[in-house]
Amino acid sequence: MEVKEIPVQLLKPFPINTRYERLNQFIKELAEDIKKHGIINPLIVVDNGNGYTIIDGHYRYLAAQYLGLESYHV
């Protein structure tokens, strides 16, 4: 497994993930945790030729967006 840093704007959620609607408070809490402790677990992504599709780490991705991060470890 290779770990590299990818700009957030190249990451796209897996299209059939339907859990986004009830996450607002959880994402804010996760974002605060990331702000305090940093990013502990990288996202799992696949290169789709136009960017990267997130396979695992959708909540962390949303928290990174909430925080305005420009890149994320994957």
ZIBEL-V524884 format. One record per residue. N is the residue number from 0. PHI is phi in whole degrees, -180 to 180 (* if undefined). PSI is psi as a letter, one per 30 degrees, with the letter a starting at -180 (999 if undefined). OMEGA is omega in degrees with one decimal (none if undefined). Layout:
N;PHI;PSI;OMEGA
N;PHI;PSI;OMEGA
//
This chain:
0;*;k;179.7
1;-110;k;176.7
2;-108;k;175.8
3;-144;l;-178.5
4;-99;k;-175.7
5;-126;k;175.5
6;-58;k;-176.6
7;-57;e;-176.6
8;-66;f;176.2
9;-88;f;-179.4
10;-89;k;178.4
11;-129;k;177.8
12;-63;k;173.9
13;-60;k;-167.7
14;-64;f;-177.9
15;-101;g;177.1
16;-78;j;-173.5
17;-106;g;-174.0
18;-86;g;-173.0
19;-65;f;-170.9
20;-65;f;-175.6
21;-111;g;-171.3
22;-106;f;-168.7
23;-50;e;-178.1
24;-67;e;179.0
25;-60;e;-179.7
26;-64;e;177.9
27;-62;e;178.7
28;-66;e;178.0
29;-64;e;178.6
30;-62;e;177.9
31;-63;e;177.9
32;-65;e;178.2
33;-64;e;179.4
34;-63;e;-178.6
35;-76;e;-169.7
36;-110;f;-176.7
37;82;a;-179.1
38;-86;k;-176.6
39;-98;e;-178.1
40;-110;k;178.7
41;-73;l;173.0
42;-74;l;171.2
43;-104;k;-176.5
44;-134;l;170.5
45;-125;k;177.9
46;-73;k;-179.7
47;-106;g;178.6
48;88;f;178.7
49;-116;g;-173.4
50;156;b;-176.8
51;-137;k;175.9
52;-96;k;-179.1
53;-77;k;176.3
54;-98;e;178.9
55;-142;k;177.8
56;117;g;-178.0
57;-59;e;179.9
58;-66;e;178.6
59;-63;e;176.3
60;-61;e;179.5
61;-65;e;177.4
62;-66;e;177.4
63;-63;e;176.1
64;-63;e;179.8
65;-58;e;-179.8
66;-78;f;-177.9
67;78;g;178.9
68;-64;k;-179.9
69;-94;f;176.7
70;-150;l;-175.4
71;-148;k;177.0
72;-76;k;176.7
73;-131;999;none
//
